[in-house]
């Protein structure tokens, strides 16, 4: 069973970047930390969009992993 990944425009991706949601997967935590730093240096809508697209791509690429599927289900109920 594969978890459904919401579109990159889903507002919950922004919540991850802003620290309002926390991933458990170590790779995601590292990426979110870097994206949060990028956004804090340039807090514009364009930067947030780019960050969300990158994070969405990360989860999409790894969606076949059971740990990622569980995390997607937790973050995006």
C-alpha positions as CSV (number, residue, x, y, z in Angstrom):
1,X,0.0,0.0,0.0
2,X,1.4,3.4,-1.0
3,X,0.5,6.5,0.9
4,X,-1.0,9.3,-1.1
5,X,1.3,12.3,-1.3
6,X,-0.6,15.6,-1.5
7,X,0.3,18.1,-4.2
8,X,3.2,20.5,-3.7
9,X,0.7,23.3,-3.2
10,X,-0.9,21.7,-0.1
11,X,-0.4,24.2,2.8
12,X,1.0,21.4,5.1
13,X,4.2,21.5,3.1
14,X,4.7,25.1,4.3
15,X,3.9,24.0,7.8
16,X,6.9,21.6,7.6
17,X,9.2,24.4,6.4
18,X,7.9,26.8,9.1
19,X,8.5,24.2,11.9
20,X,4.8,23.7,12.7
21,X,5.0,20.0,11.7
22,X,8.0,17.8,12.4
23,X,9.1,14.9,10.3
24,X,10.5,11.8,12.0
25,X,12.6,10.5,9.1
26,X,16.2,11.6,9.6
27,X,16.7,12.5,5.9
28,X,13.6,14.6,5.9
29,X,14.6,16.4,9.1
30,X,18.0,17.3,7.6
31,X,16.3,18.6,4.4
32,X,13.6,20.5,6.3
33,X,16.4,22.1,8.4
34,X,18.2,23.3,5.2
35,X,15.0,24.5,3.6
36,X,13.9,26.3,6.8
37,X,17.3,28.1,6.8
38,X,16.9,29.0,3.1
39,X,13.4,30.4,3.7
40,X,14.6,32.4,6.7
41,X,17.3,34.1,4.6
42,X,14.7,35.0,1.9
43,X,11.2,34.8,3.3
44,X,9.3,35.4,0.0
45,X,6.4,33.4,-1.6
46,X,8.8,32.3,-4.4
47,X,11.2,30.9,-1.9
48,X,8.5,29.0,0.0
49,X,7.2,27.6,-3.3
50,X,10.7,26.4,-4.2
51,X,11.2,24.8,-0.8
52,X,7.8,23.1,-0.9
53,X,8.5,21.7,-4.4
54,X,11.9,20.3,-3.2
55,X,10.4,18.7,-0.1
56,X,7.5,17.3,-2.2
57,X,10.0,15.8,-4.6
58,X,12.0,14.2,-1.8
59,X,8.9,12.5,-0.4
60,X,7.8,11.5,-3.9
61,X,11.1,10.0,-4.7
62,X,11.2,7.9,-1.5
63,X,7.5,7.1,-1.4
64,X,8.2,3.4,-1.9
65,X,9.9,3.1,1.5
66,X,7.7,1.8,4.3
67,X,9.1,4.5,6.8
68,X,8.2,7.3,4.3
69,X,4.7,5.8,3.7
70,X,4.1,5.8,7.5
71,X,5.4,9.4,7.8
72,X,3.2,10.6,4.9
73,X,0.2,9.0,6.6
74,X,1.2,10.8,9.9
75,X,1.9,14.2,8.4
76,X,-1.0,14.2,5.9
77,X,-3.9,12.4,7.5
